[in-house]
Amino acid sequence: MRSRNILATAALTASISTVLGIGTNDQVDANIGYGTFEAPSANVRPRFRYWVPDASVNLSQVAADIKDVKQVGAGGVELLGYYNYGDTTFFISAIPTDWTKNGWGTPAWRQLQDTALKATKDNDLIIDLALGPNQGAGVPAPYNSDGIQWDLQPFNVTVPIGGNFNDILPGWGTGPLVSASIGLLTKTTNETTAIYKTLSQQSMVDVTNKVNTAGRLTYQFPAGSAGESYIVFAYYLVHTGFMEQRSPLSVIPGVPQSPVTSYVQNGSWVVDHFSTKGAKLVTDFWEQHLLNGSDTAQLLKQVGNYVWEDSQEYPANILWTPGLASSFQTSHGYSVNKYLPILLAGNSGFSTSFGSSVIPIYYVTDEIDSGASHVADYRQTLTNLNAQFLQTLTSWAHSIGVQSSTQVVYNLPMDMLANIPDVDAPETETLGFSHNIDSYRQYAGPANLAGKRIISSEAGAVQLSAYQQTIPELLWDLKRSIVGGVNNFILHGYPYTGNYPNSTWPSWTTFGYRFSEMHNRHQPGWDFYSDFMNYISRVQYVSQSGVPKRDIVFWLKDTSFTSVPTRYWPTDLQNAGYTYEYLSPDDFDLPDAQVLNGVLAPSHQSFKAIVVRGNDTLTSSGVSKLAQWAHQGLPVVFSGGIPSNISGTSGVSSSSIKSTLTQLLSLKNVHSVPFTNLAQSLSSIGITPRTAVSKGQASNTTWFTNWREDVSISTSYVFIYNDATGLPRGSGASTGNITFEASGTPYIYDAWTGNKTPVSSYQQWQNTTTIAIALAGNQTTILAFERGSKLSKSSVHVEHSSGQLKTIPGANYIVNFGHKSCSAKLSNGSTITVPSSDFSPIALKNWTLTVESWTAPSNMYDVEGTVKTNSTFTLNSLAPWNQIPNANLSNVSGRGYYTVSFTWPPASSSAATGAQLNLGSIIHTARASLNGFALPPLDVADAKPDLTPYLKKGVNELQVVVATPYGNALRPIWANLKSYGDAPNLLAGVTPPVVAEYGLVGDVSIVPFVGVRL
């Protein structure tokens, strides 16, 4: 079929420049090769998380898989040994290969890693290496090594009031005794989700030194105490024994496992993330087993990007390390021992199994805050110790010529914002952050203040969406991340594409078919990925250029980030165009946390003000720094009153801290405003947004912006996103104006095509520029304000018009789609008339559709055996495949080849000089050609390419090729799918996909116009 030429013609990806490793400079001014906006280098392109099941896989296929990612426009991969998701209880499959020989860190894994490094170099890409299997949190280690994860095993026994305890401590012999303590239980409160037991704080005593060497404690409890009973608590130091790769001795063997003769063959243990010993265990293993000898280390310096760890997802009774007690004592001036009973509530590790029906028992104290200040002190200590772990890994990464990347803290009870600066490329994720813009802002604030070039994201994972995620859905996630401050994406994910035992077509699959997505060559849309991958690459190019600029910063001190919820719920700031981030007071000592000319962090975000809310949590050091900034002229805004909550047991009284803040109100740059209508309050005191938004609210969407300033080339970039979250596909179109605090010549940077077009209509006043914006739902645009640009500037532009003018993307002319002609005043003082283009669209009918159905082979275990069959249909009008009458396409996935003809020019629009194609929003992927010429890549949010260069008089033939996800085709065979021999995980709620709409689903038309060149 002729339309298939679109595949060959348009599949060319933007060239990827030859690159070497990025080195060890993690700052925004790092001297790395960016390439150009039109053709970004591999350094700034998205990468795939490349899952390999284990080291038994075909190494030639590994090399081919890495080559394939270049063909679709990726910058490389993040190599991760999956190993059936570690020690989780989600997946307990019979392992079909010999993990003694093919485990992570074995010689077989070393050979696989070297193969990946060489393939990366051969294809001019870059690579990230996970520090260990599964999520990179551990490595092989001798049993009971001091560097593996620690825990406390708790025991207690009840003693009557006035009673005597003269016995061996409960649990004696479990491990070294860390603490023995006593406390009076004053009351028990039964709630739906937990049982709370209150201890008298005055009765709590550390009796560890009263326990003899045989474990006996003798203690006489006082009589007459008001309460229920006394409790003796005992806590012992143990290892969790949690593994990132199970030992061959503990797996369910699908094949015989060879005898284990070395700890290297015995699986990988989660390391202690709160000590340098834990970090040293990782680095020593790498030095001794993965980097020594041959040319591995040199290859890593040439193409290595990051050594990396995923989010921390390991269980424990309580997060602990042997050095915590002494560090706590040093930092807070008292012993943690007697407070251990209250620390076990909310300070455990990440749960790796489904919820238990057992109601937990939590201890609190009878203090005013129920002991929360002691819990905060523990969490702050944990935060500080984790920072040492991260710093050790980062220093080691630099020593081998690469950088460190970690998903810092979240999921755990620590101050995430405090430790983000301790890695080179802090990484967030779309799933764990609930796709939430405000959550990304919290993560981005400290990273940007620390000058990090990269804020990365593990992007695209959605529960219950494997083989069903569409490209517009993926891009929705990425666009929201960009406006939240993320500027680099690791796409989740890219599974090994070869055959793997006990795993069926269409591909070996991770997570029991629970999470999206399985991006690889087996997908019908794979050959079309380069269109959106180049889009992402250009967005990343802009988002990594220069430094970010933000309007305001919120104070945020929290010692637990087991989740990352929205911290500023009102929408007034974003509706007005304000951009903002968050900082912990722990970040206030970073080098650029300085005030110059009333601006905070002038070399980076250039915050115009800091906002402290009445419900915020203070620290004494943070308040001292805030006072210093206020006296240096930084606008400080107290919203909803002066806060009174203090984090932990500060050595400074709360009254003294509040007095310091109250005195600041005498300064003219310090303001007390209501909690509500913050945008209005900021405006009233002269703090305005860099991007002042004025738009109609009828569309029920929000415009978000992301500003990057590149002083080296005198350019301001602004990424603009019309967020239509929650609205039906194809809706949410919005128009309005944005006034930018920027001068210079504005250009539209089209991330889909790489074209740069001068903005044809705008107004400038002093140092501001106002531009009319029109965006479809979930559509983006990039504006660049060039000052002293090498680009050829438009000699004139429209300053004022009596009608609504539109610039055709990629073309330097304007169109008036109004009902009558209008006048336009140009910047050279002249006035022109722009004729009306109020022509009737040409509705395209009588389509020919050939559906190429992709189905499983007779041997379901042959991933290379995809069966492709064609069926042709004549359609008077377009409809989703599952709604085409008598077609029986509800359970079909694959590709669709559409052809239709039309006559140009139409009799009703003979005055037209050009036309746009209106394909509307795209379901998954689409490419088009007119008269055999491939059209530019299509914006999937609003596909309206200019047809003018390709039109001819007479009959014109339009061809459109679409691809689909696999969901519909997998419905009939869902129960037959297997990965590691296991069917889709029903325990995790994985059920067959529902029928999805595929193909071209709306009206397609040709929109004639009269274009006027300026």
Secondary structure, 3 states (H helix, E strand, C coil): CHHHHHHHHHCCCCCCCCCCCCCCCCECCCCCCCECCCCECHHHCCEEEEEECCCCCCHHHHHHHHHHHHHCCCCEEEEEECHHHCCCCCCCCEECCCHHHHCCCCHHHHHHHHHHHHHHHHCCCEEEEECCCCCCCEECCCCCCCCECEEEEEEEEEECCCCEEEEECCCCCCCCEEEEEEEEEEEEEECCCCEEEEECHHHCEECHHHCCCCCEEEEECCCCCCCCEEEEEEEEEEECCCEEECCCCCCEECCCCCCCCCHHHCCEEEECCCCHHHHHHHHHHHHHHHCCCCCHHHHHHHHEEEEEECCCCCCCCCCECCCHHHHHHHHHCCCCHHHHHHHCCCCCCCCCCCCCCCCCEEEEECCCCCCHHHHHHHHHHHHHHHHHHHHHHHHHHHHCCCEEEECCCCCCCCCHHHHHHHCCEEEEECCCCCCCHHHHHHHHHHHHHCCECCCEEEECCCECCCCCCCHHHHHHHHHHHHHCCCCEEEEEEEECCCCCCCCCCCCCCCHHHCECCCCCCCCCCHHHHHHHHHHHHHHHHHHCCCEEECCEEEECCCCCCCCCCCCCCCCHHHHHCCCEEEECHHHCCCCCCCEECCEECCCCCCECEEEEECCCEECHHHHHHHHHHHHCCCCEEEECCCCCEECCCCCCCHHHHHHHHHHHCCCCCEEEECCCCHHHHHHHCCCCCCEEEEECCCCCCEEEEEEEEEHHHCEEEEEEEEECCCCCCCCCCEEEEEEECCCCEEEEECCCCCCEEECCECEEECCEEEEEEEECCCCEEEEEEECCCCCCCCCCCEEEECCCEEECCCCCEEEECCCCCEEEEECCCCEEEECECCCCCEECCCEEEEEEEEECCCCCCCCCCCEEEEEEEEECCCCCHHHCCCCCCCCCCEEEEEEEEEEECCHHHCCCCEEEEECECCCCEEEEEECCEECCCCCCCCECCECHHHCCCEEEEEEEEEECCCHHHHHHHHHHCCECCECCCHHHCCCCCCCCCCCCCCCCEEEEECCEEC
